[in-house]
Amino acid sequence: METLEEYVATIPDAQHRTKFLTLCQWVSETFPELQLRFGWRQPMFTHHGTFILGLKQTKKYITVSPEVAAMKQFTARLDAIGYAHTDNTFRIGWQEIVDYELLQAIIQFNMEDKANCTTFWRAKPSKT
């Protein structure tokens, strides 16, 4: 997969395609400095070569992957909104409203927190 259009075409439901495309376009328009690329057969947004946010469609929801550091920072807000989540992802059900204010805060956090990052992923904390 090399383009957003190819990826979106794999989403069977037309309303889901529209919602996913709208979300990706919002990210691109709100953060024009981010680059859209594909890895692990899904769209992701990067900045200066470092991962900022990944998006993936599934049958029941959109999975948003902002990395563990951002998840820790925003867990309380995710809980307040009611988005289901794990340690490194959260899910927006196809019938749920996208909280763009929260997404903007998460993306901004990652961009600021990773401003000097020279690797794709954050360094893992030392176990010593």
Contact map, one row per residue, 1 for C-alpha under 8 A:
11100110000000000000000000000000000001001100000000000000000000000000000000000000000000000000000000000000000000000000000000000000
11110110000000000000000000000000000011000000000000000000000000000000000000000000000000000000000000000000000000000000000000000000
11111110000000000000000000000000000001000000000000000000000000000000000000000000000000000000000000000000000000000000000000000000
01111111000000000000100000000000000000000010000000000000000000000000000000000000000000000000000000000000000000000000000000000000
00111111100000000000000000000000000000000000000000000000000000000000000000000000000000000000000000000000000000000000000000000000
11111111110000000000000000000000000000000000000000000000000000000000000000000000000000000000000000000000000000000000000000000000
11111111111000000000000000000000000000000110000000000000000000000000000000000000000000000000000000000000000000000000000000000000
00011111111000001001100000000000000000000000000000000000000000000000000000000000000000000000000000000000000000000000000000000000
00001111111100001000000000000000000000000000000000000000000000000000000000000000000000000000000000000000000000000000000000000000
00000111111100000000000000000000000000000000000000000000000000000000000000000000000000000000000000000000000000000000000000000000
00000011111111011000000000000000000000000000000000000000100000000000000000000000000000000000000000000000000000000000000000000000
00000000111111011000000000000000000000000000000000000000000000000000000000000000000000000000000000000000000000000000000000000000
00000000001111111000000000000000000000000000000000000000000000000000000000000000000000000000000000000000000000000000000000000000
00000000001111111100000000000000000000000000000000000000000000000000000000000000000000000000000000000000000000000000000000000000
00000000000011111110000000000000000000000000000000000000000000000000000000000000000000000000000000000000000000000000000000000000
00000000001111111111000000000000000000000000000000000000000000000000000000000000000000000000010000000000000000000000000000000000
00000001101111111111100000000000000000000000000000000000000000000000000000000000000000000000000000000000000000000000000000000000
00000000000001111111110000000000000000000000000000000000000000000000000000000000000000000000000000000000000000000000000000000000
00000000000000111111111000000000000000000000000000000000000000000000000000000000000000000000010000000000000000000000000000000000
00000001000000011111111100000000000000000000000000000000100001000000000000000000000000000000000000000000000000000000000000000000
00010001000000001111111110000000000000000000000000000000000000000000000000000000000000000000000000000000000000000000000000000000
00000000000000000111111111000000000000000000000000000000000000000000000000000000000000000000000000000000000000000000000000000000
00000000000000000011111111100000000000000000000000000000000000000000000000000000000000000000000000000000000000000000000000000000
00000000000000000001111111110000000000000000000000000000000000000000000000000000000000000000000000000000000000000000000000000000
00000000000000000000111111111000000000000000000000000000000000000000000000000000000000000000000000000000000000000000000000000000
00000000000000000000011111111100000000000000000000000000000000000000000000000000000000000000000000000000000000000000000000000000
00000000000000000000001111111111000000000000000000000000000000000000000000000000000000000000000000000000000000000000000000000000
00000000000000000000000111111111011100000000000000000000000000000000000000000000000000000000000000000000000000000000000000000000
00000000000000000000000011111111000000000000000000000000000000000000000000000000000000000000000000000000000000000000000000000000
00000000000000000000000001111111000000000000000000000000000000000000000000000000000000000000000000000000000000000000000000000000
00000000000000000000000000111111110000000000000000000000000000000000000000000000000000000000000000000000000000000000000000000000
00000000000000000000000000111111111000000000000000000000000000000000000000000000000000000000000000000000000000000000000000000000
00000000000000000000000000000011111000000000001000000000000000000000000000000000000000000000000000000000000000000000000000000000
00000000000000000000000000010011111100000000111000000000000000000000000000000000000000000000000000000000000000000000000000000000
00000000000000000000000000010001111110000000111000000000000000000000000000000000000000000000000000000000000000000000000000000000
00000000000000000000000000010000011111000011110000000000000000000000000000000000000000000000000000000000000000000000000000000000
01000000000000000000000000000000001111100011110000000000000000000000000000000000000000000000000000000000000000000000000000000000
11100000000000000000000000000000000111111111000000000000000000000000000000000000000000000000000000000000000000000000000000000000
00000000000000000000000000000000000011111111000000000000000000000000000000000000000000000000000000000000000000000000000000000000
00000000000000000000000000000000000001111100000000000000000000000000000000000000000000000000000000000000000000000000000000000000
10000000000000000000000000000000000001111110000000000000000000000000000000000000000000000000000000000000000000000000000000000000
10000010000000000000000000000000000001111111000000000111000000000000000000000000000000000000000000000000000000000000000000000000
00010010000000000000000000000000000111101111100000000111000000000000000000000000000000000000000000000000000000000000000000000000
00000000000000000000000000000000000111100111110000111110000000000000000000000000000000000000000000000000000000000000000000000000
00000000000000000000000000000000011110000011111000111100000000000000000000000000000000000000000000000000000000000000000000000000
00000000000000000000000000000000011110000001111111111000000000000000000000000000000000000000000000000000000000000000000000000000
00000000000000000000000000000000111000000000111111110000000000000000000000000000000000000000000000000000000000100000000000000000
00000000000000000000000000000000000000000000011111000000000000000000000000000000000000000000000000000000000000000000000000000000
00000000000000000000000000000000000000000000011111100000000000000000000000000000000000000000000000000000000000000000011100000000
00000000000000000000000000000000000000000000011111110000000000000000000000000000000000000000000000000000000000000100111110000000
00000000000000000000000000000000000000000001111011111100000000000000000000000000000000000000000000000000000000000000000110000000
00000000000000000000000000000000000000000001111001111100000000000110000000000000000000000000000000000000001001100000000000000000
00000000000000000000000000000000000000000001110000111110000000011110000000000000000000000000000000000000001000000000000000000000
00000000000000000000000000000000000000000111100000111111000000011100000000000000000000000000000000000000000000000000000000000000
00000000000000000000000000000000000000000111000000001111100001111000000000000000000000000000000000000000000000000000000000000000
00000000000000000000000000000000000000000110000000000111110001110000000000000000000000000000000000000000000000000000000000000000
00000000001000000001000000000000000000000000000000000011111011100000000000000000000000000000000000000000000000000000000000000000
00000000000000000000000000000000000000000000000000000001111111100000000000000000000000000000000000000000000000000000000000000000
00000000000000000000000000000000000000000000000000000000111110000000000000000000000000000000000000000000000000000000000000000000
00000000000000000000000000000000000000000000000000000000011111000000000000000000000000000000110000000000000000000000000000000000
00000000000000000000000000000000000000000000000000000000111111100000000000000000000000000011110000000000000000000000000000000000
00000000000000000001000000000000000000000000000000000011110111110000000000000000000000000011110000000000000000000000000000000000
00000000000000000000000000000000000000000000000000000011110011111000000000000000000000001111000000000000000000000000000000000000
00000000000000000000000000000000000000000000000000001111000001111100000000000000000000001111000000000000000000000000000000000000
00000000000000000000000000000000000000000000000000001110000000111110000000000000000000011100000000000000000000000000000000000000
00000000000000000000000000000000000000000000000000011100000000011111111000000000000000011000000000000000011001000000000000000000
00000000000000000000000000000000000000000000000000011000000000001111111000000000000000011000000000000000000000000000000000000000
00000000000000000000000000000000000000000000000000000000000000000111111100000000000000111000000000000000000000000000000000000000
00000000000000000000000000000000000000000000000000000000000000000111111110000000000000000000000000000000000000000000000000000000
00000000000000000000000000000000000000000000000000000000000000000111111111000000000000000000000000000000010011000000000000000000
00000000000000000000000000000000000000000000000000000000000000000111111111100000000000111000000000000000000000000000000000000000
00000000000000000000000000000000000000000000000000000000000000000001111111100000000000100000000000000000000000000000000000000000
00000000000000000000000000000000000000000000000000000000000000000000111111110000000000000000000000000000000000000000000000000000
00000000000000000000000000000000000000000000000000000000000000000000011111111100000000000000000000000000010000000000000000000000
00000000000000000000000000000000000000000000000000000000000000000000001111111110000000000000000000000000000000000000000000000000
00000000000000000000000000000000000000000000000000000000000000000000000011111111000000000000000000000000000000000000000000000000
00000000000000000000000000000000000000000000000000000000000000000000000001111111100000000000000000000100000000000000000000000000
00000000000000000000000000000000000000000000000000000000000000000000000001111111111110000100000000000000000000000000000000000000
00000000000000000000000000000000000000000000000000000000000000000000000000111111111100000000000000000000000000000000000000000000
00000000000000000000000000000000000000000000000000000000000000000000000000011111111000000000000000000000000000000000000000000000
00000000000000000000000000000000000000000000000000000000000000000000000000001111111000000000000000000000000000000000000000000000
00000000000000000000000000000000000000000000000000000000000000000000000000000111111100000000000000000000000000000000000000000000
00000000000000000000000000000000000000000000000000000000000000000000000000000111111110000111000000000000000000000000000000000000
00000000000000000000000000000000000000000000000000000000000000000000000000000110011111000111000000000000000000000000000000000000
00000000000000000000000000000000000000000000000000000000000000000000000000000100001111111110000000000000000000000000000000000000
00000000000000000000000000000000000000000000000000000000000000000000000000000000000111111100000000000000000000000000000000000000
00000000000000000000000000000000000000000000000000000000000000000001001100000000000011111000000000000000000000000000000000000000
00000000000000000000000000000000000000000000000000000000000000001111001000000000000011111100000000000000000000000000000000000000
00000000000000000000000000000000000000000000000000000000000000111111001000000000000011111110000000000000000000000000000000000000
00000000000000000000000000000000000000000000000000000000000000111000000000000100001111011111000000000000000000000000000000000000
00000000000000000000000000000000000000000000000000000000000011110000000000000000001110001111100000000000000000000000000000000000
00000000000000000000000000000000000000000000000000000000000011110000000000000000001100000111110111000000000000000000000000000000
00000000000000000000000000000000000000000000000000000000000111000000000000000000000000000011111100000000000000000000000000000000
00000000000000010010000000000000000000000000000000000000000111000000000000000000000000000001111100000000000000000000000000000000
00000000000000000000000000000000000000000000000000000000000000000000000000000000000000000000111110000000000000000000000000000000
00000000000000000000000000000000000000000000000000000000000000000000000000000000000000000001111111000000000000000000000000000000
00000000000000000000000000000000000000000000000000000000000000000000000000000000000000000001001111100000000000000000000000000000
00000000000000000000000000000000000000000000000000000000000000000000000000000000000000000001000111110000000000000000000000000000
00000000000000000000000000000000000000000000000000000000000000000000000000000000000000000000000011111110000000000000000000000000
00000000000000000000000000000000000000000000000000000000000000000000000000000000000000000000000001111111000000000000000000000000
00000000000000000000000000000000000000000000000000000000000000000000000000000000000000000000000000111111100000000000000000000000
00000000000000000000000000000000000000000000000000000000000000000000000000001000000000000000000000111111110000000000000000000000
00000000000000000000000000000000000000000000000000000000000000000000000000000000000000000000000000111111111000000000000000000000
00000000000000000000000000000000000000000000000000000000000000000000000000000000000000000000000000011111111100000000000000000000
00000000000000000000000000000000000000000000000000000000000000000000000000000000000000000000000000001111111110000000000000000000
00000000000000000000000000000000000000000000000000000000000000000100010001000000000000000000000000000111111111000000000000000000
00000000000000000000000000000000000000000000000000011000000000000100000000000000000000000000000000000011111111100000000000000000
00000000000000000000000000000000000000000000000000000000000000000000000000000000000000000000000000000001111111110000000000000000
00000000000000000000000000000000000000000000000000000000000000000000010000000000000000000000000000000000111111111000000000000000
00000000000000000000000000000000000000000000000000010000000000000100010000000000000000000000000000000000011111111100000000000000
00000000000000000000000000000000000000000000001000010000000000000000000000000000000000000000000000000000001111111110000000000000
00000000000000000000000000000000000000000000000000000000000000000000000000000000000000000000000000000000000111111110000000000000
00000000000000000000000000000000000000000000000000000000000000000000000000000000000000000000000000000000000011111111000000000000
00000000000000000000000000000000000000000000000001000000000000000000000000000000000000000000000000000000000001111111100001000000
00000000000000000000000000000000000000000000000000000000000000000000000000000000000000000000000000000000000000111111100000000000
00000000000000000000000000000000000000000000000000000000000000000000000000000000000000000000000000000000000000001111110000000000
00000000000000000000000000000000000000000000000001000000000000000000000000000000000000000000000000000000000000000111111101000000
00000000000000000000000000000000000000000000000011000000000000000000000000000000000000000000000000000000000000000001111100000000
00000000000000000000000000000000000000000000000011000000000000000000000000000000000000000000000000000000000000000000111111100000
00000000000000000000000000000000000000000000000011100000000000000000000000000000000000000000000000000000000000000000111111000000
00000000000000000000000000000000000000000000000001100000000000000000000000000000000000000000000000000000000000000000001111100000
00000000000000000000000000000000000000000000000000000000000000000000000000000000000000000000000000000000000000000100101111110000
00000000000000000000000000000000000000000000000000000000000000000000000000000000000000000000000000000000000000000000001011111000
00000000000000000000000000000000000000000000000000000000000000000000000000000000000000000000000000000000000000000000000001111100
00000000000000000000000000000000000000000000000000000000000000000000000000000000000000000000000000000000000000000000000000111110
00000000000000000000000000000000000000000000000000000000000000000000000000000000000000000000000000000000000000000000000000011111
00000000000000000000000000000000000000000000000000000000000000000000000000000000000000000000000000000000000000000000000000001111
00000000000000000000000000000000000000000000000000000000000000000000000000000000000000000000000000000000000000000000000000000111
